[in-house]
Amino acid sequence: MSMMKEKVQMTQPLLYSKFNKVFHDNMLSHAYIIQGNNVEEEVFALFLCQGLFCESLDSDGSPCGHCRSCLRIEQDEHADIAKIEPDGQTIKVDQIRQIKSFFTSSGVESRRKVLLVLESEKMTVQSANSLLKFIEEPDGEVYIFFLTNNAMSLLPTIQSRCQLILLKQLAKDHLKQEILTLDQPLAHVDLLVELTNSVQEATDLANDEWFNDTRDLLSRWLEYFEKNDTRAFLFVQQYLIKHAQDKTQQRQLLDILVAMMRIKMRKQINTQFSNGIDYVRMIMNATQAKQKLASNVSFQNTCEQLALRIMTSH
């Protein structure tokens, strides 16, 4: 069994069974919106491609995973599958114009053609409208899969002309078992599980230097909170401001902080051990801090106010 097929069968069992029947009956629609978490939807889209191009479907209708077409898709080398992804912050209309020749030319390896639009929520109105013709009047066996983490952000005209596939998030306990195979320190695994929804996301995060430095800094900050140490207030200016230099990093830092607090709260509940620290209140204060940052309160003021609130609530 191919890795792609095995992964879909394991993480999306209901959709796996449903689409095997679709493949068997040759009833795949020409346009789908696949909503996932920016990682799993591409795997599922390529599974659909295998179902379309497979030269010898298995008896249950699933792609065989080992024919020439299935292997070329697994290796991202199939000539009749094209991908569009954002150029900078958006998918531009010029990118769509460039791909139109792909639709109108003959297939290289088969009569079918598939376009994957990655992060399709980033299409401009013009680029989305430019694709409408191909959805409304598909020329031969042309298929378009819109991959997104937010189907509702696509134009209503796109939504109404596509079938929606909602991918089920990987169960956290199963995700934890998968992450444990990455040879990560046990103390870090829970945080990766809390912050991600796929093994690929967890792998990327575990290898991110800024994330690892942030985790270590926040561990120290939390320790000051737990000890009611006044250094928690000074820590903001000494370390956090220098470390999180833009809005994205500042939001991520507070997200990681809340995740670490949740882990400590659950551990406190599960072990029935009270160290006298009210993690629920901590989480409430940190969540309010995230809202302040979103309202354009400066990062330094946000963090200093958070430290003050936590220290005075002991």
C-alpha positions as CSV (number, residue, x, y, z in Angstrom):
1,M,0.0,0.0,0.0
2,S,1.3,3.5,-0.9
3,M,2.1,5.9,2.0
4,M,-0.5,8.3,0.7
5,K,-3.3,5.8,0.5
6,E,-2.4,4.4,3.9
7,K,-2.3,7.8,5.5
8,V,-5.8,8.7,4.1
9,Q,-7.2,5.3,5.2
10,M,-5.8,5.9,8.7
11,T,-6.8,9.5,9.2
12,Q,-9.9,9.8,7.1
13,P,-11.5,6.4,7.2
14,L,-15.1,7.5,6.3
15,L,-14.0,9.6,3.4
16,Y,-11.6,6.9,2.3
17,S,-14.5,4.4,2.0
18,K,-16.8,7.0,0.4
19,F,-14.4,8.0,-2.4
20,N,-13.4,4.4,-3.1
21,K,-17.0,3.9,-4.2
22,V,-16.9,7.1,-6.2
23,F,-13.7,5.9,-8.0
24,H,-15.2,2.5,-8.6
25,D,-18.4,4.1,-10.1
26,N,-16.4,6.8,-12.0
27,M,-18.5,9.5,-10.4
28,L,-15.9,12.0,-9.2
29,S,-17.2,15.6,-9.6
30,H,-15.3,18.2,-11.5
31,A,-14.8,20.7,-8.7
32,Y,-14.2,20.2,-4.9
33,I,-13.3,22.4,-2.0
34,I,-11.1,20.4,0.4
35,Q,-11.0,22.0,3.8
36,G,-8.2,20.9,6.2
37,N,-5.3,22.4,8.1
38,N,-2.9,23.5,5.4
39,V,-1.2,20.1,5.4
40,E,-3.7,17.2,5.2
41,E,-5.8,18.6,2.4
42,E,-3.0,18.2,-0.1
43,V,-2.5,14.6,0.8
44,F,-6.2,14.0,0.4
45,A,-6.3,15.9,-3.0
46,L,-3.4,13.7,-4.3
47,F,-5.3,10.6,-3.1
48,L,-8.2,11.8,-5.3
49,C,-5.7,12.2,-8.1
50,Q,-4.6,8.6,-7.7
51,G,-8.2,7.5,-7.8
52,L,-8.6,9.4,-11.1
53,F,-5.4,8.2,-12.8
54,C,-4.9,4.7,-11.3
55,E,-4.4,2.1,-14.1
56,S,-5.8,-0.8,-11.9
57,L,-8.1,0.1,-9.1
58,D,-8.3,-2.4,-6.2
59,S,-11.4,-4.5,-5.7
60,D,-12.7,-2.0,-3.2
61,G,-12.3,0.8,-5.7
62,S,-9.2,2.3,-4.1
63,P,-6.2,3.3,-6.1
64,C,-3.7,0.4,-6.3
65,G,-0.8,2.6,-5.1
66,H,1.9,0.8,-7.2
67,C,1.0,1.4,-10.9
68,R,3.0,3.9,-12.9
69,S,0.4,6.7,-12.5
70,C,0.0,6.2,-8.7
71,L,3.8,6.2,-8.2
72,R,4.3,9.3,-10.3
73,I,1.6,11.1,-8.3
74,E,3.2,9.9,-5.0
75,Q,6.5,11.4,-6.3
76,D,4.8,14.6,-7.4
77,E,5.9,14.0,-11.0
78,H,2.6,13.5,-12.9
79,A,2.5,15.7,-16.0
80,D,-1.3,16.1,-16.0
81,I,-1.5,17.5,-12.5
82,A,-0.8,21.2,-12.1
83,K,-0.5,23.2,-8.9
84,I,-1.0,26.9,-8.2
85,E,0.0,28.4,-4.9
86,P,0.2,32.0,-3.6
87,D,2.8,34.3,-5.1
88,G,3.6,36.3,-2.1
89,Q,0.4,37.1,-0.1
90,T,-2.1,36.2,-2.9
91,I,-2.9,34.0,-5.9
92,K,-2.9,36.5,-8.7
93,V,-5.0,36.6,-11.9
94,D,-1.8,36.4,-14.0
95,Q,-1.1,33.0,-12.4
96,I,-4.5,31.8,-13.5
97,R,-4.0,33.1,-17.0
98,Q,-0.7,31.3,-17.3
99,I,-2.4,28.0,-16.3
100,K,-5.1,28.3,-18.9
101,S,-2.8,26.7,-21.6
102,F,-2.6,23.7,-19.3
103,F,-6.4,23.3,-19.6
104,T,-6.6,23.7,-23.3
105,S,-3.7,21.5,-24.3
106,S,-4.0,17.7,-24.7
107,G,-3.1,15.5,-21.7
108,V,0.4,14.1,-21.7
109,E,-0.2,10.9,-19.8
110,S,-4.0,10.6,-20.0
111,R,-7.1,12.4,-21.2
112,R,-7.7,13.8,-17.7
113,K,-6.2,16.9,-16.1
114,V,-6.3,18.1,-12.5
115,L,-5.5,21.6,-11.1
116,L,-4.8,21.9,-7.4
117,V,-5.2,25.4,-6.0
118,L,-3.2,25.5,-2.8
119,E,-4.2,28.0,0.0
120,S,-7.1,28.9,-2.3
121,E,-8.5,31.3,0.4
122,K,-5.7,33.6,-0.9
123,M,-7.1,34.0,-4.4
124,T,-8.0,37.5,-5.4
125,V,-11.5,38.2,-6.6
126,Q,-10.2,38.5,-10.1
127,S,-8.3,35.2,-10.0
128,A,-11.3,33.4,-8.5
129,N,-13.6,34.8,-11.2
130,S,-11.1,33.7,-13.9
131,L,-11.5,30.1,-12.8
132,L,-15.3,30.2,-12.8
133,K,-15.5,29.4,-16.5
134,F,-13.6,26.2,-16.1
135,I,-15.8,25.1,-13.2
136,E,-19.1,26.0,-15.0
137,E,-18.1,24.6,-18.4
138,P,-15.4,22.0,-17.8
139,D,-13.6,21.3,-21.1
140,G,-13.5,17.5,-21.3
141,E,-12.2,15.7,-18.2
142,V,-10.8,18.7,-16.3
143,Y,-10.9,18.7,-12.5
144,I,-10.2,21.5,-10.0
145,F,-9.5,21.0,-6.3
146,F,-9.5,24.1,-4.1
147,L,-7.4,23.4,-1.0
148,T,-8.1,25.7,2.0
149,N,-8.2,26.0,5.8
150,N,-11.4,28.1,5.5
151,A,-13.9,27.2,2.9
152,M,-16.2,30.1,3.9
153,S,-13.5,32.6,2.8
154,L,-13.9,31.6,-0.8
155,L,-16.2,33.5,-3.1
156,P,-19.8,32.4,-2.8
157,T,-19.8,31.8,-6.6
158,I,-16.9,29.3,-6.1
159,Q,-18.6,27.7,-3.1
160,S,-21.9,27.2,-4.9
161,R,-20.3,25.4,-7.8
162,C,-18.1,23.0,-5.8
163,Q,-18.7,20.0,-3.5
164,L,-17.2,20.5,0.0
165,I,-15.0,17.9,1.6
166,L,-14.4,18.5,5.3
167,L,-11.4,16.6,6.6
168,K,-11.5,15.3,10.1
169,Q,-8.7,16.5,12.3
170,L,-6.3,13.9,13.5
171,A,-7.4,12.7,17.0
172,K,-5.0,14.2,19.6
173,D,-4.2,10.9,21.2
174,H,-3.3,9.4,17.8
175,L,-1.3,12.5,16.9
176,K,0.7,12.2,20.1
177,Q,1.6,8.6,19.3
178,E,2.7,9.7,15.8
179,I,4.8,12.6,17.2
180,L,6.5,10.3,19.7
181,T,8.1,8.6,16.8
182,L,9.9,11.9,15.9
183,D,12.4,11.4,18.6
184,Q,11.3,14.5,20.5
185,P,11.9,14.9,24.2
186,L,8.8,13.8,26.0
187,A,8.4,17.2,27.7
188,H,8.1,18.8,24.3
189,V,5.6,16.4,22.8
190,D,2.5,17.6,24.7
191,L,3.2,21.2,23.4
192,L,3.5,20.0,19.8
193,V,0.2,18.1,20.2
194,E,-1.5,21.2,21.7
195,L,-0.4,23.5,18.9
196,T,-0.7,21.3,15.8
197,N,-3.2,19.1,13.9
198,S,-0.9,17.0,11.9
199,V,2.5,15.1,12.0
200,Q,3.9,17.4,9.3
201,E,3.0,20.5,11.2
202,A,4.5,19.1,14.4
203,T,7.7,18.1,12.5
204,D,8.0,21.6,11.0
205,L,7.4,23.3,14.4
206,A,9.9,20.9,16.2
207,N,12.6,21.9,13.7
208,D,11.8,25.7,14.0
209,E,14.6,27.5,15.9
210,W,12.5,30.4,16.8
211,F,9.8,28.2,18.2
212,N,12.3,26.2,20.3
213,D,13.8,29.4,21.7
214,T,10.3,30.8,22.4
215,R,9.4,27.6,24.3
216,D,12.5,27.8,26.5
217,L,11.9,31.5,27.2
218,L,8.3,31.0,28.1
219,S,9.2,28.1,30.4
220,R,11.3,30.5,32.4
221,W,8.6,33.2,32.4
222,L,6.0,30.7,33.6
223,E,8.4,29.6,36.4
224,Y,8.6,33.1,37.6
225,F,4.8,33.3,37.6
226,E,4.5,30.1,39.6
227,K,7.0,31.3,42.2
228,N,5.4,34.8,42.2
229,D,8.9,36.1,41.4
230,T,9.0,39.8,40.5
231,R,11.5,39.1,37.8
232,A,8.5,38.1,35.7
233,F,7.8,41.8,35.1
234,L,11.4,42.6,34.1
235,F,11.6,39.6,31.9
236,V,9.3,41.2,29.4
237,Q,11.7,44.1,28.5
238,Q,14.9,42.0,29.0
239,Y,13.9,39.1,26.7
240,L,10.4,38.9,25.2
241,I,10.4,42.3,23.4
242,K,13.7,41.5,21.7
243,H,12.6,37.9,20.8
244,A,9.2,38.6,19.3
245,Q,9.9,41.5,16.9
246,D,6.8,41.6,14.7
247,K,3.1,41.1,15.1
248,T,3.1,37.5,13.8
249,Q,5.8,36.4,16.3
250,Q,4.1,38.3,19.1
251,R,0.7,36.5,18.4
252,Q,2.5,33.2,18.2
253,L,4.3,33.8,21.4
254,L,1.0,34.3,23.3
255,D,-0.5,31.3,21.6
256,I,2.4,29.2,22.8
257,L,2.1,30.6,26.3
258,V,-1.6,29.7,26.5
259,A,-0.9,26.2,25.2
260,M,1.8,25.7,27.9
261,M,-0.7,26.9,30.6
262,R,-3.3,24.5,29.4
263,I,-0.9,21.6,29.6
264,K,0.0,22.6,33.2
265,M,-3.7,22.9,34.1
266,R,-4.5,19.5,32.7
267,K,-1.5,17.9,34.5
268,Q,-2.7,19.6,37.8
269,I,-6.2,18.1,37.3
270,N,-5.1,14.7,36.2
271,T,-2.7,14.2,39.1
272,Q,-5.1,15.8,41.6
273,F,-2.0,17.7,42.9
274,S,-2.6,21.3,43.7
275,N,0.5,23.5,44.0
276,G,-1.7,26.5,44.9
277,I,-1.5,28.0,41.4
278,D,-4.7,28.9,39.6
279,Y,-3.9,28.0,36.0
280,V,-7.5,28.7,34.9
281,R,-7.1,32.3,35.9
282,M,-3.7,32.4,34.2
283,I,-5.2,31.2,31.0
284,M,-8.1,33.8,31.2
285,N,-5.5,36.6,31.7
286,A,-3.4,35.3,28.8
287,T,-6.4,35.1,26.6
288,Q,-7.3,38.7,27.4
289,A,-3.7,39.6,26.6
290,K,-4.2,38.1,23.1
291,Q,-7.3,40.2,22.6
292,K,-5.5,43.4,23.7
293,L,-2.7,42.7,21.3
294,A,-5.2,42.2,18.5
295,S,-6.7,45.6,19.5
296,N,-3.3,47.2,18.8
297,V,-2.1,47.6,22.4
298,S,1.7,47.5,22.2
299,F,3.3,44.1,22.8
300,Q,5.4,45.4,25.7
301,N,2.3,46.9,27.5
302,T,0.3,43.8,26.8
303,C,2.9,41.5,28.4
304,E,3.7,43.8,31.3
305,Q,0.0,44.1,32.1
306,L,-0.3,40.3,31.9
307,A,2.6,39.8,34.3
308,L,1.1,42.3,36.7
309,R,-2.3,40.7,36.6
310,I,-0.9,37.2,37.3
311,M,1.5,38.4,40.0
312,T,-1.3,40.3,41.9
313,S,-3.8,37.4,41.7
314,H,-1.6,35.0,43.7
